[in-house]
Amino acid sequence: MKPSTKFIILSNSVIPIVIINDVYYVPAGEVFELKDNNVYDNKLDAQYTLLIQNLRKGKQLSNYKTSKYFKYYIDRLKDENPEYLI
């Protein structure tokens, strides 16, 4: 059975969903294969990895000052990647 796309109203937004086996509803979007290196146990680990990727591409750490994760980023950078604090 091919999953079908439906739409629901959630707050003030219309959200596309996929119905699987008449039970599970998941956000609809591009289907992709997960790799072991992009699956994280918690959101903070994923956020930190994304920060490191962006810093490697040349984004400035100062761009993250308004992030609610900024203190966490600084503390973790001190321990794991101090080269980005220069």
N, C-alpha and C positions, 0 to 999 in steps of 0.2 A: 504494500500500500504506500503510495507516494504521499509524503506530508503535504498538507495544503496550508497556504497562507491565509490568515484571517486578520481582522483588526479589532482592537479593543480600545475603549476610552479609559485612560488612567489619569486621574486628576483633570488637567486641562489639555491633555495630549492624546493624540491617536497613535497607538503603538501597534506595529505589525508583529504578529506572533505566528508560530508554527504549531499545529496540533499534531501530536504523535500518539498513535494508538488511542485516540479519544481521551487521553488522560493528561499528558504533559504539555505544558505551554512554555515555550521558550521564545526570547526575542528573535525575530526573524532578521536575517542578514546574510552576509556572505558566509558560506560554509568553507572552513579551512581545516587542515590537518594540524593538530597540536604537536609540538615538538617538546621533548623533555626539558629543553633549556628555556622554554617560555611558559612554564606552568609553575606557579608559586603557591606556597602554603598559606600565605597571608598577603594582604594588600600592601603593607609597608615594604615587604621585600620586593614586590613588583614595582612599586613607586620608586624605590631606591635604584633598582636596575635601570629603569627608564631614565632617571636622573643621570646616572653614569653614562649611558648611551648618548644622551644629549650633550653632556659635557665633553665627551670624546669628539663629538661633531663640531665643537666650537661654541656651543651656547654658554653664556656667562652664568656663573652661580648667582650673581646678583639678580638675575631674572626670577629667582625663586623666593625672594625675600617676603613676598606676600602669601606664599603657600603656607597652609596650616601645618605642613610637614617640615618647614624650614629648620627648626631646632633639631628635629630628628635627623635630617640630612647632615647638618653640621656635626653633630655628635658621632654619627656613623662614619662620616668622611674622616674625622680625626683618627678613628681606629683603623679603618680599612683602606682609605684612599687619600692620605693627607696631601698628595701632590696636587689635588684639585682645589686646595684651600689657599694656594699661593696667589 
